[in-house]
Amino acid sequence: TNLNAEGLYKLAHDAMVEGNYTRAIKMFETLEARYPYGRFAQQAVLELAYANYRTGETAAAVAACDRYIRTFPNNPNVDYAYYLKGLVHFREDQGLLGYVYELDLSEREPKGMREAFAAFKELVAKFPDSRYAQDATDRMVYLTNALARYEVNVARYYYNRGAYVAAVNRAQAAIIGYPRTAASERALDLLARS
């Protein structure tokens, strides 16, 4: 079909509204390829990021957020790109059950947590008055506590196996890296016992 940018955008947006994210992704990619400039192309990159996020395509969602941030740094919606990037990393390894049961992030590898924290931190630093800033700040507090618990969980793992030097190192990492968190008390206890 020979649709103009607005027509392609409308088709893609309608697919998103219907929950057909796979179709929306194809349409947004077509729009971006055919009409790389203009307001529809700008919005398409952001909505492509969201559609990829909703389909669990983490790498594609982050790439689209980064492309939007790099290409349109002065766009009024760039704060949302940072926020969405943080959300993508925040939910990255939770999967379907994570959405339903809010699984404890502290029991997983912290790479996604650290990347989510960095994206939220950048959002709050660059756009303190953004409508997403408060939620990003709340998520940063949650992530700080989860990262501290992760360090304590690793320290406890080493302690239970008799690797006391490793336990000391991880407990210190929790105390120094994440001061004033709920996990600090458990970290101090493990540090003293080790």
C-alpha positions as CSV (number, residue, x, y, z in Angstrom):
1,T,0.0,0.0,0.0
2,N,1.1,3.5,-0.7
3,L,0.2,5.2,2.5
4,N,1.7,8.4,3.6
5,A,3.4,8.9,7.0
6,E,0.2,9.8,8.8
7,G,-1.7,6.8,7.3
8,L,1.1,4.4,8.4
9,Y,1.2,5.9,11.8
10,K,-2.6,5.6,12.2
11,L,-2.5,1.9,11.2
12,A,0.4,1.2,13.6
13,H,-1.2,3.1,16.4
14,D,-4.6,1.3,15.9
15,A,-2.7,-2.0,16.1
16,M,-1.2,-0.9,19.4
17,V,-4.6,0.1,20.8
18,E,-5.9,-3.4,19.8
19,G,-3.0,-5.0,21.6
20,N,-1.5,-6.3,18.3
21,Y,2.1,-5.2,19.1
22,T,3.7,-7.5,16.5
23,R,1.7,-5.8,13.7
24,A,2.4,-2.4,15.3
25,I,6.1,-3.1,15.3
26,K,6.1,-3.9,11.6
27,M,4.1,-0.8,10.8
28,F,6.3,1.5,12.9
29,E,9.4,0.0,11.3
30,T,7.9,0.6,7.8
31,L,7.0,4.2,8.7
32,E,10.5,4.8,10.1
33,A,12.1,3.3,7.0
34,R,9.9,5.2,4.4
35,Y,9.6,8.5,6.2
36,P,12.7,8.9,8.5
37,Y,12.0,12.6,9.2
38,G,9.1,14.4,10.6
39,R,6.9,14.2,13.6
40,F,5.4,10.8,12.8
41,A,8.8,9.2,12.5
42,Q,9.8,10.7,15.9
43,Q,6.7,9.3,17.5
44,A,7.1,6.0,15.7
45,V,10.5,5.4,17.3
46,L,9.1,6.0,20.8
47,E,6.0,3.8,20.2
48,L,8.2,1.2,18.6
49,A,10.2,1.1,21.8
50,Y,7.0,0.6,23.8
51,A,5.7,-2.1,21.5
52,N,8.9,-4.0,21.7
53,Y,8.8,-3.6,25.5
54,R,5.3,-5.1,25.5
55,T,6.3,-8.1,23.4
56,G,9.3,-8.8,25.6
57,E,11.9,-7.7,23.0
58,T,14.2,-6.1,25.6
59,A,17.2,-5.4,23.3
60,A,15.0,-3.9,20.6
61,A,13.1,-1.7,23.1
62,V,16.4,-0.4,24.6
63,A,17.9,0.2,21.2
64,A,14.8,2.2,20.2
65,C,14.9,4.3,23.4
66,D,18.6,5.0,22.9
67,R,18.0,5.9,19.2
68,Y,15.3,8.3,20.3
69,I,17.4,9.9,23.0
70,R,20.3,10.3,20.6
71,T,18.3,11.5,17.6
72,F,15.8,13.8,19.4
73,P,17.5,15.0,22.6
74,N,15.5,18.2,22.6
75,N,12.1,16.6,22.0
76,P,9.6,17.3,24.9
77,N,9.0,13.5,25.1
78,V,12.6,12.5,25.6
79,D,12.0,12.1,29.3
80,Y,9.6,9.3,28.5
81,A,12.3,7.6,26.5
82,Y,14.6,7.5,29.6
83,Y,11.7,6.3,31.8
84,L,10.8,3.6,29.3
85,K,14.4,2.5,29.1
86,G,14.5,2.2,32.9
87,L,11.2,0.2,32.9
88,V,12.5,-2.2,30.2
89,H,15.6,-3.0,32.4
90,F,13.5,-3.0,35.5
91,R,11.2,-5.8,34.2
92,E,13.8,-7.4,31.9
93,D,14.2,-10.7,33.7
94,Q,11.0,-11.0,35.6
95,G,9.0,-12.6,32.8
96,L,5.3,-13.2,33.0
97,L,5.2,-14.4,36.6
98,G,7.1,-11.3,37.6
99,Y,4.2,-9.1,36.5
100,V,1.7,-11.2,38.4
101,Y,3.6,-12.0,41.6
102,E,6.2,-9.1,41.8
103,L,9.0,-11.5,42.2
104,D,11.9,-10.4,44.5
105,L,14.5,-8.8,42.3
106,S,17.2,-9.3,44.9
107,E,17.4,-13.0,44.0
108,R,18.5,-12.3,40.4
109,E,21.6,-11.2,38.7
110,P,21.8,-7.4,39.2
111,K,22.8,-6.3,35.7
112,G,19.3,-5.3,34.7
113,M,18.7,-3.6,38.1
114,R,21.9,-1.5,37.7
115,E,21.0,-0.5,34.2
116,A,17.4,0.4,35.3
117,F,18.9,2.4,38.1
118,A,21.2,4.3,35.7
119,A,18.3,5.1,33.3
120,F,16.1,6.3,36.1
121,K,18.9,8.3,37.7
122,E,19.7,10.0,34.3
123,L,16.0,10.8,33.9
124,V,15.7,12.4,37.4
125,A,19.0,14.3,36.9
126,K,18.1,15.7,33.5
127,F,14.4,16.2,34.0
128,P,13.7,16.7,37.7
129,D,10.2,18.2,36.9
130,S,9.2,15.4,34.5
131,R,5.9,13.7,35.3
132,Y,7.9,10.4,35.4
133,A,10.5,11.7,37.9
134,Q,8.7,10.7,41.1
135,D,8.0,7.2,39.9
136,A,11.6,6.9,38.7
137,T,12.8,8.1,42.2
138,D,10.6,5.5,43.9
139,R,11.9,2.8,41.7
140,M,15.5,3.9,42.4
141,V,14.8,3.5,46.1
142,Y,13.4,0.0,45.5
143,L,16.3,-0.9,43.3
144,T,18.9,0.3,45.9
145,N,17.3,-1.9,48.5
146,A,17.1,-4.8,46.1
147,L,20.8,-4.4,45.2
148,A,21.8,-4.3,48.8
149,R,19.7,-7.4,49.5
150,Y,21.4,-9.1,46.6
151,E,24.9,-8.4,48.1
152,V,23.7,-9.7,51.4
153,N,22.3,-12.8,49.8
154,V,25.7,-13.5,48.1
155,A,27.5,-12.8,51.4
156,R,25.3,-15.3,53.2
157,Y,25.9,-17.8,50.4
158,Y,29.7,-17.5,50.9
159,Y,29.3,-17.5,54.7
160,N,27.3,-20.8,54.7
161,R,30.0,-22.4,52.6
162,G,32.8,-21.3,54.9
163,A,34.3,-18.7,52.5
164,Y,34.5,-16.0,55.1
165,V,36.8,-13.6,53.3
166,A,34.4,-13.6,50.3
167,A,31.5,-13.1,52.7
168,V,33.3,-10.2,54.3
169,N,33.9,-8.6,50.9
170,R,30.3,-8.9,49.8
171,A,29.0,-7.7,53.2
172,Q,31.3,-4.7,53.0
173,A,30.1,-4.0,49.4
174,A,26.5,-3.9,50.7
175,I,27.4,-1.5,53.5
176,I,29.6,0.8,51.5
177,G,27.7,0.6,48.2
178,Y,24.2,0.9,49.6
179,P,24.3,2.7,53.0
180,R,21.1,3.4,54.9
181,T,19.2,0.5,53.5
182,A,17.3,-2.2,55.3
183,A,19.9,-4.8,54.4
184,S,22.7,-2.9,56.2
185,E,21.9,-4.5,59.5
186,R,22.1,-8.1,58.1
187,A,25.3,-7.1,56.3
188,L,26.9,-5.9,59.5
189,D,25.8,-9.1,61.3
190,L,27.4,-11.2,58.5
191,L,30.5,-9.0,58.6
192,A,30.9,-9.5,62.4
193,R,30.3,-13.3,62.2
194,S,32.7,-13.7,59.3
